[in-house]
Amino acid sequence: MIKKITKVISKNEFGKNILTLGSGTVLAQIIPFLFYPVIARVFTPAEFGLLAILTTIISIMVEFSSGKYELGILVAKTKQDAANLVGVSLFLSFFVLTSVYFLLQLFFADFLSQTFEPQIKTWLFVCPIAAFSIIIYNTYNEWCVRNGYFKKLAINKITNASAIALSKLVLGFVKVFSQGLVVGDVGGRLISAGFCVFRALEKDAAAFRKISVSQTKKLAKEFIEFPKFIMPGRLLNMVGQQLPVFFLGIYFSSVEVGYFAMTMLVLSAPVNMISFAIRDVFRQRANEEFNNYGCCRAIYIKMLKIVSFIAIIGIPLLIVSLPTIFSIFLGEQWNTAAYYAQILTIPALLSFVSIPLFDVLIIANKLKINFLWQIYYAFSTFLSLLIGCVVYENVIIALYCFAIGRSSAYLLSIILSYYYAKKNNKRLKM
């Protein structure tokens, strides 16, 4: 039966791309899970908490430093324009990250250490290094999506996951550094970025050699809508994602932050395994359909049915099995995280439905609508955590409030993306 389904899918180009990228993405998610039962026992929840706080800073840096010009790679007119947008993204990121790091050290290092964790000041230097590595990885992924390099994209995801997991595992046992979890994470990202650069130059060196200052300036102006609307929106989205770490770190302790970080690692697995793979293939197909027909409603509905069916089946299975998963694979010290995960199952699976489809707003040039949704996403997260942490002063109530606020944001995103997948949306003139 499985062979028949695979054979039918492989005859269709769209299905074949999903199968290729999906299998690579699944493998990329399985690899860390093979290592996490060991990593979770080598490192403590407090160490995971420190990494979570640093990751929050890194994630925010990633969202604003490139101006999100890399997202223009998909819709650029020509391959050469796309290559110059790669240049815009990387040059801008390097300059901004260098500047931000010195500002953090001068004005905010003591504040961050006193507010969250004393060791943050010591390890703050890893933030721009990790952020630039992630931007290289993200930019190369966009390049692969634009050019239909789905096999390379799948390999890239596997390489990234393997490098990070192996680095953490090795440094967990070697004990060369006092914070092997942090160094392992950053080291793995550096290795992954290096492979991205190598593969990009191996395949398309001719296009990248033609990057010019004049063209990068021209395209930076032409795609100014991305830093104006997409970058602030994605920054708000990232702030919304990281707000729980800040609130739990301020009002509770790094241990609760560690439990939450592990919870999100486990719950994000189904999203990363399937949802992001579908998103990358869907974006290319939806972009083609908008170019040809002015809408992508048909392919949107097909994808909505698939991911919704998986989510509906997955919700009861996850709720029942999470305590066993945490206890067996991670150890009894993570039982509290299993309870956190049960509370957050529904918003996690709503994100599974929402994430692959929401880029319709970019494809349809509804950048302002995208930005307004990001405002709601961040505000609903902030308000729900404020109620739970400040009013009730209880971590469990805070997580329930957070689940309600986050679920409402994902439901709204599904409604918006469905509406703007319709015909006669005005496309961005490039």
C-alpha positions in Angstrom: 0.0 0.0 0.0 2.8 2.4 1.0 4.7 1.6 -2.2 1.6 2.3 -4.3 1.1 5.7 -2.6 4.7 6.6 -3.1 4.6 5.5 -6.7 1.5 7.8 -7.4 3.1 10.7 -5.6 6.4 10.3 -7.4 4.7 10.6 -10.8 3.5 14.1 -9.9 6.2 16.8 -9.8 4.6 18.7 -6.9 4.2 15.4 -5.0 7.7 14.3 -5.8 9.1 17.5 -4.4 7.1 17.1 -1.2 8.3 13.5 -0.9 11.9 14.5 -1.5 11.9 17.5 0.9 9.6 15.8 3.4 11.8 12.7 3.7 14.9 14.9 4.2 13.1 17.0 6.8 11.8 14.0 8.7 15.4 12.6 8.8 16.7 16.0 9.9 14.3 15.9 12.8 14.9 12.2 13.7 18.7 12.8 14.0 18.4 15.3 17.0 15.9 13.0 18.7 18.4 10.1 18.5 20.8 12.3 20.5 18.5 14.1 22.8 17.9 11.2 25.2 21.7 11.4 25.9 22.0 15.2 25.7 19.1 15.6 28.1 20.9 13.5 30.7 24.3 15.1 30.2 23.1 18.7 30.6 20.8 20.1 33.3 17.6 22.0 32.9 19.5 25.2 34.1 22.0 24.7 31.2 19.1 24.4 28.7 17.7 27.5 30.3 20.9 29.5 29.6 20.9 28.3 26.0 17.2 29.2 25.6 17.9 32.8 26.8 20.9 33.2 24.4 18.9 31.6 21.6 16.2 34.2 22.2 18.7 37.0 21.7 20.1 35.3 18.7 16.7 34.8 17.1 15.8 38.4 17.5 19.1 39.4 15.9 18.4 37.1 13.0 15.0 38.7 12.3 16.1 42.3 11.9 19.7 42.2 10.8 19.1 41.1 7.2 16.1 43.4 6.6 14.4 40.1 5.4 15.8 40.7 1.9 16.4 37.0 1.6 12.6 36.5 1.3 12.7 38.5 -1.9 14.9 35.8 -3.5 11.8 33.7 -4.3 10.0 36.4 -6.2 13.0 38.2 -7.9 12.6 38.5 -11.7 15.9 36.8 -12.7 18.4 34.4 -11.2 21.0 37.2 -11.2 18.6 39.5 -9.3 18.2 36.7 -6.8 21.9 36.3 -6.4 22.3 40.1 -5.8 19.6 39.8 -3.1 21.7 37.1 -1.4 24.5 39.7 -1.4 22.2 42.4 0.1 21.1 40.0 2.8 24.6 38.9 3.8 26.4 42.3 3.6 23.6 44.0 5.6 23.5 41.3 8.2 27.3 41.4 8.8 27.3 45.2 9.3 24.2 45.2 11.5 25.2 42.3 13.7 28.7 43.7 14.3 27.1 47.0 15.4 24.5 45.5 17.6 27.0 43.3 19.4 29.1 46.3 20.5 25.9 48.1 21.6 24.8 45.1 23.6 28.2 44.9 25.3 28.4 48.6 26.1 24.8 49.2 27.3 22.9 46.0 28.0 25.3 43.2 29.1 25.0 44.0 32.8 21.2 44.5 32.6 20.8 41.1 30.9 23.0 39.3 33.4 21.3 40.9 36.4 17.8 40.2 35.0 18.1 36.7 33.7 21.3 34.8 34.2 24.8 36.0 35.4 26.6 33.9 32.8 24.9 35.7 29.9 27.5 38.5 29.9 30.3 35.9 29.5 28.6 34.2 26.5 27.1 37.2 24.8 29.8 37.1 22.1 28.4 33.9 20.6 25.1 35.7 19.7 26.3 37.5 16.5 28.3 34.5 15.4 25.3 32.2 15.7 23.0 34.8 14.1 25.1 35.2 11.0 25.4 31.4 10.6 21.6 31.1 10.8 21.2 33.9 8.2 23.6 32.1 5.8 21.6 28.9 6.3 18.2 30.7 5.8 19.4 32.5 2.7 20.7 29.4 1.1 17.4 27.7 1.8 15.6 30.5 0.0 18.0 30.1 -2.9 17.2 26.4 -3.1 13.5 27.0 -3.0 13.6 29.6 -5.8 15.7 27.3 -8.1 13.8 24.1 -7.3 16.9 22.5 -5.6 14.7 20.4 -3.3 17.1 17.5 -3.0 19.9 20.0 -2.0 17.5 21.7 0.4 16.7 18.3 2.1 20.4 17.5 2.4 21.0 21.0 3.9 18.4 20.4 6.6 20.0 17.0 7.4 23.5 18.6 7.6 22.3 21.4 9.8 20.5 19.1 12.3 23.4 16.6 12.4 26.1 19.3 12.9 24.2 20.9 15.8 23.3 17.6 17.5 26.8 16.0 17.2 28.5 19.2 18.4 26.4 19.2 21.6 26.9 15.5 22.2 30.7 15.7 21.8 31.1 18.7 24.0 28.8 17.3 26.5 31.2 14.4 27.1 34.5 16.1 26.5 33.8 18.9 29.0 36.4 21.3 27.4 34.1 24.2 28.0 32.0 25.2 31.0 29.0 25.5 28.8 29.3 22.8 26.3 25.6 23.0 25.3 26.0 26.6 24.2 29.4 26.0 22.4 28.0 22.9 20.8 25.0 24.7 19.5 27.0 27.6 18.0 29.7 25.3 16.6 27.2 23.2 14.9 25.6 26.2 13.2 29.0 27.4 12.0 29.7 24.0 10.4 26.2 24.1 8.8 26.8 27.6 7.4 30.2 26.5 6.0 28.5 23.7 4.1 25.8 26.1 2.7 28.5 28.4 1.3 30.4 25.4 -0.2 27.2 24.0 -1.9 26.1 27.4 -3.2 29.5 28.2 -4.8 29.8 24.6 -6.1 26.5 24.9 -8.1 26.1 28.6 -8.9 29.5 30.3 -8.5 29.0 32.0 -11.9 25.8 33.8 -10.6 27.5 34.9 -7.4 30.6 36.2 -9.1 28.4 38.7 -10.9 27.1 40.3 -7.7 27.8 44.0 -8.0 27.5 47.0 -5.6 25.4 48.9 -8.1 22.9 46.0 -8.5 22.7 45.4 -4.7 21.9 49.1 -4.2 19.3 49.0 -6.9 17.6 45.9 -5.6 17.8 47.1 -2.0 15.6 50.0 -3.1 13.4 47.9 -5.3 12.6 45.5 -2.5 12.4 48.1 0.3 8.9 46.8 1.1 10.6 43.8 2.8 12.5 45.8 5.5 9.5 48.2 5.8 6.8 45.6 6.4 8.2 42.0 6.5 11.2 42.7 8.7 9.2 44.5 11.5 6.5 41.8 11.2 8.9 38.9 11.5 10.7 40.7 14.3 7.4 41.0 16.1 6.7 37.3 15.4 10.1 36.4 16.8 9.6 38.6 19.9 6.2 36.8 20.3 7.9 33.4 20.1 10.5 34.4 22.6 8.3 36.3 25.1 7.6 33.1 27.2 11.4 32.7 27.8 11.7 36.4 28.9 8.6 36.2 31.2 9.5 32.8 32.7 13.1 34.0 33.2 12.1 37.2 34.9 9.2 35.9 37.1 10.3 32.4 37.8 13.8 30.7 37.3 16.1 29.3 34.6 14.9 25.8 35.6 11.3 26.7 34.4 12.9 28.2 31.3 14.8 25.0 30.7 11.6 22.9 31.1 9.8 25.2 28.6 12.7 25.1 26.1 12.7 21.3 26.1 8.9 21.3 25.8 9.1 23.5 22.7 11.8 21.3 21.2 9.6 18.3 21.5 6.4 20.0 20.3 8.1 21.6 17.3 9.2 18.2 16.0 6.0 17.5 14.0 6.0 21.1 12.7 9.6 20.8 11.5 9.2 17.3 10.2 6.3 17.9 7.9 4.9 21.4 8.0 8.1 23.2 7.0 8.8 20.7 4.2 5.3 21.3 2.8 5.8 25.1 3.2 8.9 25.2 1.1 7.3 23.3 -1.8 4.0 25.0 -1.4 5.6 28.5 -1.7 7.2 27.7 -5.0 4.0 26.2 -6.4 1.8 29.0 -5.1 4.2 31.6 -6.5 4.0 29.9 -9.9 0.2 29.8 -9.8 -0.1 33.4 -8.8 2.2 34.4 -11.7 0.1 32.4 -14.2 -3.5 32.7 -12.8 -3.5 35.4 -10.2 -4.5 33.0 -7.4 -3.5 29.8 -5.6 -6.8 28.8 -3.9 -6.9 25.3 -5.4 -3.4 24.3 -4.1 -4.1 26.1 -0.9 -7.2 24.1 -0.2 -5.4 20.8 -1.0 -2.6 21.6 1.5 -5.1 22.8 4.1 -7.0 19.5 4.0 -3.7 17.5 4.3 -2.3 19.4 7.3 -5.6 19.7 9.1 -6.2 16.0 8.9 -2.8 15.3 10.3 -3.4 17.8 13.1 -6.8 16.4 14.1 -5.4 12.9 14.3 -2.3 14.1 16.2 -3.9 16.1 19.0 -5.3 13.2 21.0 -2.3 11.0 20.3 0.2 13.7 21.5 -1.8 14.5 24.7 -1.9 10.8 25.7 1.7 9.9 24.8 3.7 12.9 25.9 4.4 11.8 29.5 5.7 8.5 28.2 7.9 10.1 25.6 9.5 12.5 28.1 10.0 9.9 30.7 11.5 7.2 28.5 13.5 9.3 26.1 14.6 12.2 28.2 14.5 10.9 31.8 12.4 11.5 34.9 14.0 14.9 35.5 11.9 16.2 32.5 8.5 15.0 33.8 7.5 18.6 34.5 8.3 19.5 30.9 5.9 16.7 29.8 3.0 18.4 31.7 4.0 21.7 30.1 3.8 20.0 26.7 0.3 18.6 27.3 -0.9 22.2 28.0 0.6 23.5 24.8 -0.4 20.7 22.4 -3.3 22.5 20.8 -1.4 25.7 19.8 1.5 23.6 18.6 -0.7 21.6 16.2 -2.6 24.8 15.1 0.9 26.2 14.2 1.4 23.0 12.2 -1.6 23.9 10.1 -0.8 27.6 9.9 2.9 27.8 9.1 3.1 26.1 5.7 0.2 28.3 4.3 0.8 31.7 5.8 3.4 32.8 3.2 0.4 33.3 0.8 0.3 36.9 2.2 3.8 37.5 0.9 3.1 35.9 -2.4 -0.1 37.9 -2.8 1.7 41.1 -1.8 -0.4 41.5 1.4 2.6 42.7 3.3 0.6 45.2 5.5 -1.9 42.5 6.4 1.0 40.3 7.3 2.4 43.0 9.5 -0.9 43.6 11.3 -1.2 39.9 12.0 2.3 39.9 13.5 1.2 42.8 15.8 -1.7 40.7 17.0 0.5 37.6 17.4 3.0 39.5 19.6 0.3 41.4 21.5 -1.8 38.3 22.3 1.3 36.5 23.5 2.3 39.5 25.7 -1.1 40.0 27.2 -1.7 36.3 28.0 1.7 35.9 29.7 1.2 39.2 31.5 -2.0 37.9 33.0 -0.5 34.5 33.9 2.8 35.7 35.3 2.0 39.1 36.9 -1.7 38.7 37.9 -1.8 35.1 38.9 2.0 34.6 39.6 1.7 30.9 38.6 3.7 29.2 35.9 0.9 26.7 35.1 -1.8 29.3 34.7 0.7 31.4 32.7 1.1 28.5 30.3 -2.7 28.0 29.9 -3.1 31.7 29.2 -0.3 31.5 26.7 -1.9 28.5 25.0 -5.2 30.4 24.6 -3.5 33.6 23.2 -1.3 31.7 20.8 -4.2 29.5 19.5 -6.2 32.6 18.7 -3.4 34.0 16.6 -2.9 30.8 14.6 -6.6 30.5 13.9 -6.6 34.1 12.6 -3.6 33.4 10.3 -5.4 30.4 8.7 -8.5 32.6 8.0 -6.4 35.4 6.5 -4.2 33.1 4.3 -7.4 31.3 3.0 -9.0 34.6 2.1 -6.0 36.1 0.3 -5.3 32.9 -1.7 -8.3 34.0 -3.8 -8.2 35.3 -7.4 -7.4 38.9 -8.4 -5.0 39.8 -5.7 -2.5 42.5 -6.8 1.0 41.2 -7.0 4.1 43.2 -6.0 5.6 44.8 -9.1 9.2 43.9 -9.4 
